[in-house]
Amino acid sequence: MIDALVILLVLFAAWTGWRVFRVDSMIRATFSLMLSFISVGAIGVLLSAPYIGVATVFMMAVEMMVMGIFMVMFMMNPAGLNPMMMVHQHKLSIVAGVLAALGLGAAVLTTTLPTDPVPGETDVVSDLGHELLGPSMLIFETAGVTLLATMIGAVVLSSRRGRYGQADEGSRPPGLDPGGPPAGRQPEGEGGHHHHHHHHGGH
């Protein structure tokens, strides 16, 4: 059963990793890469390396969410969803990927694994957690809550539904008056100039 799950996770990790270079937006590439890392972390858990597996999931999920929210905030297109080329230097990338895969595969197959197993009753994860965190547990818990809020914000801001309409159909700001023309700079193709509105009274 474990062998079958590992094989399925390996295939899913490889597929989502391939999707990173096939999707046409930064935010979709970010979530594809996150799923690939989560699969790798789950493989670590199944292979009796729970700390490494769980740490990989936590670190990569938070990192990808933070990267996603910054792309949503600073990219010019809505939520990073507009089509764009995700691959550059195609031939060099393919050669580098093949060489890296061959090198890592050879290292795994030729490395002699340790033969001194840890006793089964040893609470490895707990001992390692106390050693790493020690008196800083409150700081890590506070940072965890903050990062969780960032992750939720990244998911909300990267959704297809935007503030002024669907993100992949362009955004139009509302008018200053009910039913009036959009305020501010117009999308390209509608004149490319600014409309100035004058109105009386305060907001």
Secondary structure, DSSP 8 states (H G I E B T S, - for coil): -HHHHHHHHHHHHHHHHHHTTTSSSHHHHHHHHHHHHHHHHHHHHHTT-HHHHHHHHHHHHHHHHHHHHHHHHH-SSGGG-S------SHHHHHHHHHHHHHHHHHHHHH---------TT--HHHHHHHHHHGGGHHHHHHHHHHHHHHHHHHHHHTSSEETTEEGGG-----BSSTT--B-EE--TTTTSSEE-----S--
